[in-house]
């Protein structure tokens, strides 16, 4: 089997860690992304010990800083000759009170939408050097629960609730993924596919820490007892990263059982997709290098 160079974001815990470990077991070169160097090094050593694969590395970046995402992408390009698979796994739901990053952007939209979109754009050249590259974006069934988008309030200054912010961020990521797939086709780039999958509800630390308000806190804690193990949630990302069955498929939404699913298109239109993409570009443009995809 061909050895692939694979970057997994948010790989120090939960589904990301399981995904990285499983891909290492297959013999691939796996780059474990984390924001804490000590924790990332611990996970690196755990993966090597478990799999016997020493082709494991770490990439440290704070995904809540777009400047740091840009720096990490540049660091990756300097170190590796290509990128075969990008798994945009990092994501979170935040607290009941709206919070902003050091750059002034709402945290949920930044982490779940802007950061993975910036990585896709910044690493496109590295992906283009692969004979067959794949981008996998992690969605959520919560994309159905964000409510009606307000394109005058992308930063949720008027309508912030943690579940709304999370749901909209994932809905917008579905649209951004579709749009990027279209752009690749338009530019005649046939060796890169971009798809998304939602892992289903599984028992991880996701959503357990921030105070999201009594009701949402209770739902997360109670539901955790009944959820399957996180290994179940990693099935689809591992499948999309390596399966020959999806070699030429792009712009699709996969369910936890590796089947193509139709996302909730209640608010979708090509015009709305373009609005979201244009907004992303308005935010990301200062963080894109001169030789980036756009």
HUZI-V902782 format. One record per residue. RES is the residue in three letters. SS is DSSP state (alpha for helix, beta for strand, coil for the rest). PSI is psi in radians with two decimals (NA if undefined). Layout:
((RES	SS	PSI) (RES	SS	PSI))
This chain:
((UNK	coil	2.44) (UNK	coil	2.34) (UNK	coil	2.11) (UNK	coil	2.60) (UNK	beta	2.06) (UNK	beta	2.25) (UNK	beta	2.17) (UNK	beta	2.04) (UNK	coil	2.68) (UNK	coil	0.76) (UNK	coil	0.21) (UNK	coil	0.05) (UNK	coil	2.82) (UNK	alpha	-2.43) (UNK	alpha	-0.67) (UNK	alpha	-0.75) (UNK	alpha	-0.74) (UNK	alpha	-0.72) (UNK	alpha	-0.85) (UNK	alpha	-0.74) (UNK	alpha	-0.77) (UNK	alpha	-0.69) (UNK	alpha	-0.57) (UNK	alpha	-0.65) (UNK	alpha	-0.50) (UNK	coil	-0.12) (UNK	coil	0.11) (UNK	coil	2.80) (UNK	beta	2.09) (UNK	beta	2.22) (UNK	beta	2.06) (UNK	beta	1.99) (UNK	beta	2.44) (UNK	beta	2.91) (UNK	coil	-0.30) (UNK	coil	2.04) (UNK	alpha	-0.75) (UNK	alpha	-0.77) (UNK	alpha	-0.71) (UNK	alpha	-0.71) (UNK	alpha	-0.64) (UNK	alpha	-0.79) (UNK	alpha	-0.73) (UNK	alpha	-0.87) (UNK	alpha	-0.63) (UNK	alpha	-0.76) (UNK	alpha	-0.75) (UNK	alpha	-0.79) (UNK	alpha	-0.70) (UNK	alpha	-0.66) (UNK	alpha	-0.37) (UNK	coil	0.04) (UNK	coil	2.07) (UNK	coil	0.02) (UNK	coil	0.94) (UNK	beta	2.40) (UNK	beta	2.99) (UNK	beta	2.69) (UNK	beta	2.08) (UNK	beta	2.24) (UNK	coil	2.51) (UNK	coil	1.89) (UNK	coil	-0.12) (UNK	coil	0.03) (UNK	coil	1.93) (UNK	alpha	-0.55) (UNK	alpha	-0.67) (UNK	alpha	-0.58) (UNK	alpha	-0.77) (UNK	alpha	-0.79) (UNK	alpha	-0.77) (UNK	alpha	-0.70) (UNK	alpha	-0.74) (UNK	alpha	-0.67) (UNK	alpha	-0.73) (UNK	alpha	-0.83) (UNK	alpha	-0.59) (UNK	alpha	-0.47) (UNK	alpha	-0.54) (UNK	coil	2.54) (UNK	coil	-0.33) (UNK	coil	3.05) (UNK	coil	2.18) (UNK	coil	-0.63) (UNK	beta	2.26) (UNK	beta	2.06) (UNK	beta	1.82) (UNK	beta	1.48) (UNK	coil	-0.48) (UNK	coil	2.36) (UNK	coil	2.85) (UNK	coil	2.77) (UNK	coil	2.39) (UNK	coil	-2.88) (UNK	coil	3.06) (UNK	coil	-0.36) (UNK	coil	2.31) (UNK	coil	2.31) (UNK	coil	2.62) (UNK	beta	2.76) (UNK	coil	3.04) (UNK	coil	-0.37) (UNK	coil	-0.02) (UNK	coil	0.21) (UNK	coil	2.61) (UNK	beta	2.38) (UNK	alpha	-0.76) (UNK	alpha	-0.83) (UNK	alpha	-0.66) (UNK	alpha	-0.91) (UNK	alpha	-0.73) (UNK	alpha	-0.32) (UNK	alpha	-0.99) (UNK	alpha	-0.78) (UNK	alpha	-0.86) (UNK	alpha	-0.59) (UNK	alpha	-0.72) (UNK	alpha	-0.71) (UNK	alpha	-0.74) (UNK	alpha	-0.81) (UNK	alpha	-0.75) (UNK	alpha	-0.53) (UNK	coil	0.14) (UNK	alpha	-0.69) (UNK	alpha	-0.68) (UNK	alpha	-0.67) (UNK	alpha	-0.64) (UNK	alpha	-0.37) (UNK	coil	-0.18) (UNK	coil	2.60) (UNK	coil	-0.50) (UNK	coil	1.71) (UNK	beta	2.67) (UNK	beta	2.45) (UNK	beta	2.27) (UNK	beta	2.05) (UNK	beta	2.36) (UNK	beta	2.04) (UNK	coil	-2.86) (UNK	coil	2.56) (UNK	alpha	-0.30) (UNK	alpha	-0.16) (UNK	alpha	-0.27) (UNK	alpha	-0.16) (UNK	coil	0.15) (UNK	coil	-0.23) (UNK	coil	-3.02) (UNK	coil	2.23) (UNK	coil	2.51) (UNK	coil	1.78) (UNK	coil	-0.07) (UNK	coil	0.00) (UNK	coil	0.87) (UNK	coil	-0.59) (UNK	coil	0.12) (UNK	coil	0.65) (UNK	coil	-0.46) (UNK	coil	-0.35) (UNK	coil	0.64) (UNK	coil	2.24) (UNK	coil	2.52) (UNK	alpha	-0.70) (UNK	alpha	-0.63) (UNK	alpha	-0.78) (UNK	alpha	-0.77) (UNK	alpha	-0.81) (UNK	alpha	-0.78) (UNK	alpha	-0.68) (UNK	alpha	-0.67) (UNK	alpha	-0.61) (UNK	alpha	-0.81) (UNK	alpha	-0.59) (UNK	alpha	-0.65) (UNK	alpha	-0.80) (UNK	alpha	-0.70) (UNK	alpha	-0.64) (UNK	alpha	-0.81) (UNK	alpha	-0.78) (UNK	alpha	-0.73) (UNK	alpha	-0.66) (UNK	alpha	-0.71) (UNK	alpha	-0.74) (UNK	alpha	-0.71) (UNK	alpha	-0.75) (UNK	alpha	-0.77) (UNK	alpha	-0.59) (UNK	coil	0.03) (UNK	coil	0.36) (UNK	coil	1.82) (UNK	coil	-0.15) (UNK	coil	0.07) (UNK	beta	2.20) (UNK	beta	2.65) (UNK	beta	2.07) (UNK	beta	3.00) (UNK	beta	2.79) (UNK	beta	2.60) (UNK	coil	2.36) (UNK	coil	-0.13) (UNK	coil	3.09) (UNK	coil	2.02) (UNK	beta	2.84) (UNK	beta	1.60) (UNK	coil	-3.08) (UNK	coil	0.02) (UNK	coil	2.23) (UNK	coil	0.08) (UNK	coil	-0.44) (UNK	coil	-0.97) (UNK	coil	2.59) (UNK	coil	1.87) (UNK	coil	0.16) (UNK	coil	2.67) (UNK	alpha	-0.85) (UNK	alpha	-0.88) (UNK	alpha	-0.68) (UNK	alpha	-0.82) (UNK	alpha	-0.75) (UNK	alpha	-0.80) (UNK	alpha	-0.77) (UNK	alpha	-0.73) (UNK	alpha	-0.78) (UNK	alpha	-0.54) (UNK	alpha	-0.58) (UNK	coil	-0.42) (UNK	coil	-0.02) (UNK	coil	2.61) (UNK	beta	2.94) (UNK	beta	2.69) (UNK	alpha	-0.36) (UNK	alpha	-0.58) (UNK	alpha	-0.68) (UNK	alpha	-0.32) (UNK	coil	-0.17) (UNK	alpha	-0.82) (UNK	alpha	-0.64) (UNK	alpha	-0.66) (UNK	alpha	-0.75) (UNK	alpha	-0.84) (UNK	alpha	-0.47) (UNK	alpha	-0.50) (UNK	alpha	-0.35) (UNK	coil	2.31) (UNK	alpha	-0.30) (UNK	alpha	-0.36) (UNK	alpha	0.37) (UNK	coil	-0.77) (UNK	coil	0.10) (UNK	coil	2.33) (UNK	coil	2.67) (UNK	coil	0.36) (UNK	coil	2.90) (UNK	beta	2.05) (UNK	beta	2.48) (UNK	coil	3.11) (UNK	coil	-0.23) (UNK	coil	0.33) (UNK	coil	0.41) (UNK	coil	2.51) (UNK	beta	2.27) (UNK	coil	2.61) (UNK	coil	2.13) (UNK	coil	2.91) (UNK	coil	1.95) (UNK	coil	0.42) (UNK	coil	-0.69) (UNK	coil	0.18) (UNK	coil	2.47) (UNK	coil	2.80) (UNK	alpha	-0.55) (UNK	alpha	-0.76) (UNK	alpha	-0.66) (UNK	alpha	-0.75) (UNK	alpha	-0.67) (UNK	alpha	-0.80) (UNK	alpha	-0.77) (UNK	alpha	-0.79) (UNK	alpha	-0.65) (UNK	alpha	-0.78) (UNK	alpha	-0.77) (UNK	alpha	-0.59) (UNK	alpha	-0.56) (UNK	alpha	-0.71) (UNK	alpha	-0.35) (UNK	alpha	-0.77) (UNK	alpha	-0.28) (UNK	alpha	0.03) (UNK	coil	2.35) (UNK	coil	2.94) (UNK	coil	-0.51) (UNK	coil	0.35) (UNK	coil	3.03) (UNK	coil	-0.71) (UNK	coil	NA))
